Amino acid sequence: MSEGEFHVHGPHEHEVEHRAQHGDLFAGRIAVMTAIFATIGAFFGYMGGATQNDALLFKNEAAIRKTEASDQWNFYQAKSSKQNLAELGATLTSGELQARYQKEVDRYKKEKDEIMPEARKLEQQSKEAEEKSEASMHVHHRWAQATTLIQIAIALAAITILTRNKGLQYISYGVAAVSVAVGALALAHV
């Protein structure tokens, strides 16, 4: 511009100059909140994966114990069959042979009495592991819900920057707050 002339700035030039000097505070705040949301989302995602793995481990443990219990019950059934045959032998014989069969009946009965509690214990362990698996899956679903909600909050924050809509900004914060509440429920195993 030459010395004798003056120049009138347009309103947009002033806004552009102001943003160049001071930055876009609105976008900056939303960007910081988005980074915080993403950090929270990463934590929720990690916890969701961890609880899902726990659920799978408990489910596997339940299957192993159930198989072991089944093996014990099969062993119990085999002893019962042998006991029945020995009882039949004791009924059909007499004397020394009958006494021998009666000893076998007593032995099989004793062996069955030792097998039964172990089979029941394994069944109980299987049931407990199954319950732990279901509880972990419930918590996993809570973490997944919290993760989904925080991702929605991040998307809303991105739209907020583009539209500069203050109402959308508060909705984004609200969804994030609900996400944190659901995450707290997951943390409390509720």
HUJOQUI-V246286 format. One record per residue. N is the residue number from 1. RES is the residue in one letter. SS is DSSP state (a for helix, b for strand, c for the rest). D_CENTER is the distance of its C-alpha to the mean C-alpha in Angstrom with 2 decimals. Layout:
# HUJOQUI-V246286
n->N res->RES ss->SS d_center->D_CENTER
n->N res->RES ss->SS d_center->D_CENTER
This chain:
# HUJOQUI-V246286
n->1 res->M ss->c d_center->68.37
n->2 res->S ss->c d_center->72.02
n->3 res->E ss->c d_center->73.52
n->4 res->G ss->c d_center->75.06
n->5 res->E ss->c d_center->72.30
n->6 res->F ss->c d_center->69.31
n->7 res->H ss->c d_center->65.97
n->8 res->V ss->c d_center->63.86
n->9 res->H ss->c d_center->60.11
n->10 res->G ss->c d_center->58.07
n->11 res->P ss->a d_center->55.21
n->12 res->H ss->a d_center->52.59
n->13 res->E ss->a d_center->54.16
n->14 res->H ss->a d_center->53.71
n->15 res->E ss->a d_center->49.99
n->16 res->V ss->a d_center->49.50
n->17 res->E ss->a d_center->51.42
n->18 res->H ss->a d_center->49.43
n->19 res->R ss->a d_center->46.05
n->20 res->A ss->a d_center->47.40
n->21 res->Q ss->a d_center->48.47
n->22 res->H ss->a d_center->45.63
n->23 res->G ss->c d_center->42.67
n->24 res->D ss->c d_center->40.66
n->25 res->L ss->a d_center->39.18
n->26 res->F ss->a d_center->37.23
n->27 res->A ss->a d_center->35.55
n->28 res->G ss->a d_center->35.05
n->29 res->R ss->a d_center->33.23
n->30 res->I ss->a d_center->30.97
n->31 res->A ss->a d_center->30.33
n->32 res->V ss->a d_center->29.37
n->33 res->M ss->a d_center->27.01
n->34 res->T ss->a d_center->25.46
n->35 res->A ss->a d_center->25.00
n->36 res->I ss->a d_center->23.35
n->37 res->F ss->a d_center->21.03
n->38 res->A ss->a d_center->20.19
n->39 res->T ss->a d_center->19.48
n->40 res->I ss->a d_center->17.14
n->41 res->G ss->a d_center->15.44
n->42 res->A ss->a d_center->15.19
n->43 res->F ss->a d_center->13.54
n->44 res->F ss->a d_center->10.96
n->45 res->G ss->a d_center->10.45
n->46 res->Y ss->a d_center->10.27
n->47 res->M ss->a d_center->7.74
n->48 res->G ss->a d_center->5.42
n->49 res->G ss->a d_center->6.57
n->50 res->A ss->a d_center->6.54
n->51 res->T ss->a d_center->3.25
n->52 res->Q ss->a d_center->3.49
n->53 res->N ss->a d_center->6.81
n->54 res->D ss->a d_center->6.68
n->55 res->A ss->a d_center->5.90
n->56 res->L ss->a d_center->8.65
n->57 res->L ss->a d_center->10.76
n->58 res->F ss->a d_center->10.91
n->59 res->K ss->a d_center->11.77
n->60 res->N ss->a d_center->14.33
n->61 res->E ss->a d_center->15.66
n->62 res->A ss->a d_center->16.16
n->63 res->A ss->a d_center->18.08
n->64 res->I ss->a d_center->20.15
n->65 res->R ss->a d_center->21.13
n->66 res->K ss->a d_center->21.95
n->67 res->T ss->a d_center->24.16
n->68 res->E ss->a d_center->25.82
n->69 res->A ss->a d_center->26.50
n->70 res->S ss->a d_center->27.99
n->71 res->D ss->a d_center->30.14
n->72 res->Q ss->a d_center->31.36
n->73 res->W ss->a d_center->32.22
n->74 res->N ss->a d_center->34.06
n->75 res->F ss->a d_center->35.92
n->76 res->Y ss->a d_center->36.72
n->77 res->Q ss->a d_center->38.04
n->78 res->A ss->a d_center->40.19
n->79 res->K ss->a d_center->41.67
n->80 res->S ss->a d_center->42.37
n->81 res->S ss->a d_center->44.18
n->82 res->K ss->a d_center->46.22
n->83 res->Q ss->a d_center->46.99
n->84 res->N ss->a d_center->48.21
n->85 res->L ss->a d_center->50.44
n->86 res->A ss->a d_center->51.81
n->87 res->E ss->a d_center->52.53
n->88 res->L ss->a d_center->54.33
n->89 res->G ss->a d_center->56.28
n->90 res->A ss->a d_center->57.20
n->91 res->T ss->a d_center->58.39
n->92 res->L ss->a d_center->60.47
n->93 res->T ss->c d_center->62.08
n->94 res->S ss->c d_center->64.13
n->95 res->G ss->a d_center->65.25
n->96 res->E ss->a d_center->63.70
n->97 res->L ss->a d_center->61.40
n->98 res->Q ss->a d_center->60.14
n->99 res->A ss->a d_center->59.41
n->100 res->R ss->a d_center->57.50
n->101 res->Y ss->a d_center->55.34
n->102 res->Q ss->a d_center->54.79
n->103 res->K ss->a d_center->53.56
n->104 res->E ss->a d_center->51.04
n->105 res->V ss->a d_center->49.93
n->106 res->D ss->a d_center->49.42
n->107 res->R ss->a d_center->47.59
n->108 res->Y ss->a d_center->45.16
n->109 res->K ss->a d_center->44.59
n->110 res->K ss->a d_center->43.81
n->111 res->E ss->a d_center->41.45
n->112 res->K ss->a d_center->39.60
n->113 res->D ss->a d_center->39.35
n->114 res->E ss->a d_center->37.65
n->115 res->I ss->a d_center->35.23
n->116 res->M ss->a d_center->34.06
n->117 res->P ss->a d_center->32.35
n->118 res->E ss->a d_center->30.47
n->119 res->A ss->a d_center->29.27
n->120 res->R ss->a d_center->28.19
n->121 res->K ss->a d_center->26.41
n->122 res->L ss->a d_center->24.44
n->123 res->E ss->a d_center->23.62
n->124 res->Q ss->a d_center->22.38
n->125 res->Q ss->a d_center->20.21
n->126 res->S ss->a d_center->18.75
n->127 res->K ss->a d_center->18.14
n->128 res->E ss->a d_center->16.51
n->129 res->A ss->a d_center->14.11
n->130 res->E ss->a d_center->13.34
n->131 res->E ss->a d_center->12.77
n->132 res->K ss->a d_center->10.41
n->133 res->S ss->a d_center->8.40
n->134 res->E ss->a d_center->8.66
n->135 res->A ss->a d_center->7.90
n->136 res->S ss->a d_center->4.55
n->137 res->M ss->a d_center->4.07
n->138 res->H ss->a d_center->6.18
n->139 res->V ss->a d_center->4.90
n->140 res->H ss->a d_center->2.57
n->141 res->H ss->a d_center->6.09
n->142 res->R ss->a d_center->7.86
n->143 res->W ss->a d_center->7.26
n->144 res->A ss->a d_center->8.33
n->145 res->Q ss->a d_center->11.13
n->146 res->A ss->a d_center->12.19
n->147 res->T ss->a d_center->12.43
n->148 res->T ss->a d_center->14.43
n->149 res->L ss->a d_center->16.62
n->150 res->I ss->a d_center->17.45
n->151 res->Q ss->a d_center->18.39
n->152 res->I ss->a d_center->20.62
n->153 res->A ss->a d_center->22.12
n->154 res->I ss->a d_center->22.96
n->155 res->A ss->a d_center->24.60
n->156 res->L ss->a d_center->26.53
n->157 res->A ss->a d_center->27.68
n->158 res->A ss->a d_center->29.02
n->159 res->I ss->a d_center->30.86
n->160 res->T ss->a d_center->32.15
n->161 res->I ss->a d_center->33.80
n->162 res->L ss->a d_center->35.41
n->163 res->T ss->a d_center->36.66
n->164 res->R ss->c d_center->37.24
n->165 res->N ss->c d_center->36.24
n->166 res->K ss->a d_center->35.67
n->167 res->G ss->a d_center->34.19
n->168 res->L ss->a d_center->31.48
n->169 res->Q ss->a d_center->30.86
n->170 res->Y ss->a d_center->30.20
n->171 res->I ss->a d_center->27.97
n->172 res->S ss->a d_center->25.90
n->173 res->Y ss->a d_center->25.76
n->174 res->G ss->a d_center->24.86
n->175 res->V ss->a d_center->21.90
n->176 res->A ss->a d_center->20.74
n->177 res->A ss->a d_center->21.27
n->178 res->V ss->a d_center->19.20
n->179 res->S ss->a d_center->16.36
n->180 res->V ss->a d_center->16.76
n->181 res->A ss->a d_center->16.93
n->182 res->V ss->a d_center->13.63
n->183 res->G ss->a d_center->12.16
n->184 res->A ss->a d_center->14.12
n->185 res->L ss->a d_center->12.71
n->186 res->A ss->a d_center->9.12
n->187 res->L ss->a d_center->10.91
n->188 res->A ss->c d_center->12.80
n->189 res->H ss->c d_center->10.01
n->190 res->V ss->c d_center->12.00
